[in-house]
């Protein structure tokens, strides 16, 4: 009987892990999927080739020799952040330098907001999933103590309480399993944005 009970408690697969964790595993699982999607999207859009396409600066400088409209046309065709900043500069060539700098700075700030888009989602998920795990553990322990309280033969049978606590702690583990890599991804994305900002400033 002891061997059978131990076999029932053992986690045999990822799905078994999810099922034993209870209802709070559902929002934790959804958070993990959202974090994965956001991380993949940011990985694509924060790479250097997406922020500053190779050869773009040289092409714009070459187009400027043929006229402002040619350079502006190239900037408008490109969806990269540096193209938006260059477009703001090209449109206002010939204006007072302080006005030109202000418009370029504003364009750069808008692109920084664009680069930070959806990154806050990772921060929220990293903060919320451990709390979800803790809440699931509390629910599980309430159920465990309730089971012991209503059981007529619970006196002296610590395995009844231990089983409930064991399953309840799974949600805490799941919350941390999601939160730790998501927090790393958030700081990685923030570092990529800082690097992109520095390179944008150097090019402009």
The 8 nearest C-alpha neighbors of each residue, nearest first, counted from 0:
[[1, 3, 2, 4, 5, 6, 7, 158],
 [2, 0, 4, 3, 5, 6, 7, 158],
 [1, 3, 5, 0, 4, 6, 7, 8],
 [2, 4, 0, 6, 1, 5, 7, 8],
 [5, 3, 1, 7, 6, 2, 0, 8],
 [4, 6, 2, 8, 7, 3, 9, 1],
 [5, 7, 3, 9, 4, 8, 2, 10],
 [8, 6, 4, 5, 9, 3, 10, 2],
 [9, 7, 5, 6, 4, 10, 162, 166],
 [8, 10, 6, 7, 11, 5, 4, 15],
 [11, 9, 16, 15, 12, 8, 13, 7],
 [10, 12, 15, 9, 13, 16, 14, 6],
 [13, 11, 15, 14, 10, 16, 17, 9],
 [12, 14, 16, 15, 17, 11, 10, 18],
 [13, 15, 17, 16, 12, 18, 11, 19],
 [16, 14, 12, 18, 13, 17, 10, 11],
 [15, 17, 13, 14, 19, 18, 10, 12],
 [18, 16, 14, 20, 15, 19, 24, 13],
 [17, 19, 15, 20, 16, 21, 14, 24],
 [18, 20, 16, 17, 21, 166, 15, 169],
 [21, 19, 169, 170, 17, 18, 24, 166],
 [22, 20, 19, 23, 18, 24, 17, 135],
 [21, 23, 24, 25, 20, 135, 18, 26],
 [24, 22, 25, 135, 21, 26, 27, 131],
 [23, 25, 27, 22, 26, 28, 20, 21],
 [24, 26, 28, 23, 27, 22, 29, 21],
 [27, 25, 29, 28, 24, 23, 30, 131],
 [28, 26, 24, 30, 25, 29, 128, 31],
 [27, 29, 31, 25, 26, 30, 24, 32],
 [28, 30, 26, 32, 31, 27, 25, 33],
 [31, 29, 27, 33, 28, 32, 34, 26],
 [30, 32, 28, 34, 29, 33, 177, 35],
 [31, 33, 35, 29, 30, 34, 36, 28],
 [34, 32, 30, 36, 35, 31, 37, 29],
 [35, 33, 31, 37, 32, 36, 38, 121],
 [34, 36, 32, 38, 33, 37, 31, 39],
 [35, 37, 33, 39, 34, 38, 40, 32],
 [38, 36, 40, 34, 39, 35, 41, 33],
 [37, 39, 41, 35, 40, 36, 34, 42],
 [40, 38, 42, 36, 37, 41, 35, 43],
 [41, 39, 37, 43, 42, 38, 36, 44],
 [40, 42, 44, 38, 43, 39, 45, 37],
 [43, 41, 39, 40, 45, 44, 38, 46],
 [42, 44, 40, 41, 45, 46, 39, 49],
 [45, 43, 41, 49, 46, 42, 40, 50],
 [46, 44, 42, 41, 43, 47, 49, 50],
 [45, 47, 49, 48, 44, 43, 42, 50],
 [46, 48, 50, 49, 51, 45, 195, 52],
 [47, 49, 52, 51, 46, 50, 53, 45],
 [48, 50, 47, 46, 44, 51, 52, 79],
 [51, 49, 47, 79, 80, 48, 52, 81],
 [50, 52, 48, 47, 49, 81, 53, 79],
 [53, 51, 48, 55, 49, 54, 50, 47],
 [52, 54, 55, 48, 51, 56, 47, 57],
 [53, 55, 57, 56, 58, 52, 51, 59],
 [56, 54, 58, 57, 52, 53, 59, 51],
 [55, 57, 59, 58, 54, 60, 202, 53],
 [58, 56, 60, 54, 59, 55, 61, 62],
 [57, 59, 61, 55, 56, 60, 62, 54],
 [60, 58, 62, 56, 70, 61, 57, 63],
 [59, 61, 63, 57, 62, 58, 56, 64],
 [60, 62, 58, 59, 63, 64, 57, 65],
 [61, 63, 70, 59, 65, 64, 60, 69],
 [64, 62, 66, 60, 65, 70, 61, 67],
 [63, 65, 62, 61, 66, 60, 67, 70],
 [66, 64, 63, 62, 69, 67, 61, 70],
 [65, 67, 63, 68, 64, 69, 62, 70],
 [66, 68, 70, 63, 69, 71, 89, 65],
 [69, 67, 71, 70, 66, 72, 63, 65],
 [68, 70, 72, 67, 71, 66, 62, 73],
 [71, 69, 62, 73, 67, 59, 63, 72],
 [70, 72, 68, 74, 73, 69, 86, 67],
 [73, 71, 75, 69, 70, 74, 68, 76],
 [72, 74, 76, 70, 71, 75, 77, 69],
 [75, 73, 82, 71, 77, 76, 72, 86],
 [76, 74, 72, 73, 77, 71, 86, 82],
 [75, 77, 73, 74, 72, 78, 82, 71],
 [76, 78, 74, 75, 79, 82, 73, 83],
 [79, 77, 76, 82, 80, 75, 83, 74],
 [78, 80, 82, 50, 81, 77, 49, 51],
 [81, 79, 83, 82, 50, 110, 84, 78],
 [80, 82, 84, 83, 79, 51, 85, 50],
 [81, 83, 74, 85, 79, 80, 84, 77],
 [84, 82, 86, 80, 81, 85, 87, 74],
 [85, 83, 81, 87, 106, 86, 82, 107],
 [84, 86, 88, 82, 87, 83, 81, 89],
 [85, 87, 83, 89, 88, 84, 74, 71],
 [88, 86, 84, 85, 90, 89, 103, 83],
 [87, 89, 85, 86, 91, 90, 103, 92],
 [88, 90, 86, 92, 91, 87, 85, 71],
 [91, 89, 87, 88, 92, 86, 71, 67],
 [92, 90, 89, 88, 94, 99, 93, 87],
 [91, 93, 89, 94, 90, 88, 99, 95],
 [92, 94, 91, 95, 96, 99, 90, 89],
 [93, 95, 92, 91, 99, 96, 98, 97],
 [96, 94, 98, 97, 99, 93, 92, 100],
 [95, 97, 99, 98, 100, 94, 93, 101],
 [96, 98, 100, 99, 95, 101, 94, 102],
 [99, 97, 101, 95, 96, 100, 102, 94],
 [100, 98, 96, 102, 97, 101, 91, 103],
 [99, 101, 103, 97, 98, 102, 104, 96],
 [100, 102, 98, 104, 99, 103, 105, 97],
 [103, 101, 105, 99, 104, 100, 106, 98],
 [102, 104, 106, 100, 105, 101, 88, 87],
 [105, 103, 107, 101, 106, 102, 100, 108],
 [104, 106, 108, 102, 107, 103, 101, 109],
 [107, 105, 103, 109, 84, 104, 108, 102],
 [106, 108, 104, 110, 105, 109, 84, 103],
 [107, 109, 111, 105, 110, 106, 104, 112],
 [110, 108, 106, 112, 111, 107, 105, 113],
 [109, 111, 113, 107, 112, 108, 80, 114],
 [110, 112, 114, 108, 113, 109, 115, 107],
 [113, 111, 115, 109, 110, 114, 116, 108],
 [112, 114, 110, 116, 111, 115, 109, 80],
 [115, 113, 111, 112, 116, 110, 192, 45],
 [116, 114, 112, 113, 118, 111, 117, 192],
 [115, 117, 113, 114, 118, 112, 119, 111],
 [118, 116, 120, 119, 115, 37, 121, 41],
 [117, 119, 120, 115, 116, 121, 185, 122],
 [118, 120, 122, 121, 117, 123, 116, 115],
 [121, 119, 123, 118, 117, 122, 124, 34],
 [122, 120, 124, 119, 123, 118, 185, 34],
 [121, 123, 119, 125, 120, 124, 185, 126],
 [122, 124, 120, 126, 121, 125, 127, 119],
 [123, 125, 127, 121, 126, 122, 128, 120],
 [126, 124, 178, 122, 182, 123, 181, 127],
 [127, 125, 123, 124, 128, 122, 129, 178],
 [126, 128, 124, 130, 129, 125, 123, 131],
 [127, 129, 174, 131, 130, 124, 178, 125],
 [130, 128, 174, 132, 131, 175, 127, 133],
 [131, 129, 133, 127, 132, 128, 134, 126],
 [132, 130, 128, 134, 129, 133, 135, 127],
 [131, 133, 171, 170, 174, 129, 135, 130],
 [132, 134, 130, 136, 171, 135, 131, 129],
 [135, 133, 131, 137, 136, 132, 130, 138],
 [136, 134, 132, 138, 23, 133, 137, 170],
 [135, 137, 167, 139, 133, 168, 134, 138],
 [136, 138, 134, 140, 139, 135, 141, 133],
 [139, 137, 135, 141, 136, 140, 134, 142],
 [140, 138, 167, 136, 142, 137, 141, 135],
 [139, 141, 143, 137, 142, 138, 164, 167],
 [142, 140, 138, 144, 139, 143, 145, 137],
 [141, 143, 145, 139, 140, 144, 146, 138],
 [144, 142, 163, 140, 146, 145, 141, 160],
 [145, 143, 147, 141, 146, 142, 148, 140],
 [144, 146, 148, 142, 143, 147, 141, 149],
 [147, 145, 143, 144, 148, 149, 142, 150],
 [146, 148, 144, 150, 145, 153, 149, 160],
 [147, 149, 145, 146, 150, 144, 153, 151],
 [150, 148, 146, 147, 145, 151, 153, 144],
 [151, 149, 147, 153, 152, 148, 146, 154],
 [150, 152, 153, 149, 154, 148, 147, 146],
 [151, 153, 150, 154, 156, 155, 147, 149],
 [154, 152, 150, 156, 147, 151, 155, 159],
 [155, 153, 156, 152, 151, 157, 147, 150],
 [154, 156, 157, 153, 152, 158, 159, 147],
 [157, 155, 153, 158, 154, 159, 152, 160],
 [156, 158, 159, 160, 155, 161, 153, 154],
 [157, 159, 161, 160, 156, 162, 163, 155],
 [160, 158, 157, 162, 161, 156, 147, 163],
 [161, 159, 163, 157, 158, 162, 143, 164],
 [160, 162, 158, 164, 163, 159, 165, 157],
 [161, 163, 165, 159, 160, 164, 158, 166],
 [162, 164, 143, 160, 166, 165, 161, 167],
 [163, 165, 167, 161, 166, 162, 140, 168],
 [166, 164, 162, 163, 168, 167, 161, 169],
 [165, 167, 163, 164, 169, 168, 19, 20],
 [166, 168, 139, 136, 164, 169, 165, 140],
 [169, 167, 171, 136, 170, 165, 166, 164],
 [168, 170, 172, 20, 167, 166, 171, 173],
 [171, 169, 132, 173, 20, 172, 168, 135],
 [172, 170, 132, 174, 133, 168, 173, 169],
 [171, 173, 169, 175, 170, 174, 176, 168],
 [174, 172, 170, 176, 171, 175, 169, 177],
 [175, 173, 129, 132, 128, 171, 177, 172],
 [174, 176, 178, 172, 177, 129, 173, 179],
 [177, 175, 173, 174, 178, 179, 172, 180],
 [176, 178, 175, 174, 179, 31, 180, 173],
 [179, 177, 125, 175, 181, 176, 180, 128],
 [178, 180, 182, 181, 175, 177, 176, 183],
 [181, 179, 183, 182, 178, 184, 177, 176],
 [182, 180, 184, 178, 183, 179, 125, 121],
 [181, 183, 185, 179, 125, 184, 180, 178],
 [182, 184, 180, 186, 181, 185, 187, 179],
 [185, 183, 187, 181, 182, 186, 188, 180],
 [186, 184, 182, 188, 187, 183, 121, 122],
 [187, 185, 189, 183, 188, 184, 190, 182],
 [186, 188, 184, 190, 185, 189, 183, 191],
 [187, 189, 191, 185, 186, 190, 184, 192],
 [188, 190, 186, 192, 191, 187, 185, 193],
 [191, 189, 193, 187, 188, 192, 186, 194],
 [192, 190, 188, 194, 189, 193, 195, 187],
 [193, 191, 195, 189, 194, 190, 196, 188],
 [194, 192, 196, 190, 195, 191, 197, 189],
 [193, 195, 191, 197, 192, 196, 190, 198],
 [194, 196, 192, 198, 193, 197, 199, 191],
 [197, 195, 193, 199, 194, 198, 192, 200],
 [198, 196, 200, 194, 195, 199, 201, 193],
 [197, 199, 201, 195, 200, 196, 202, 194],
 [200, 198, 196, 202, 201, 197, 195, 203],
 [199, 201, 197, 203, 198, 202, 196, 107],
 [200, 202, 198, 199, 203, 197, 196, 195],
 [203, 201, 199, 200, 198, 56, 81, 197],
 [202, 200, 201, 199, 85, 84, 81, 103]]
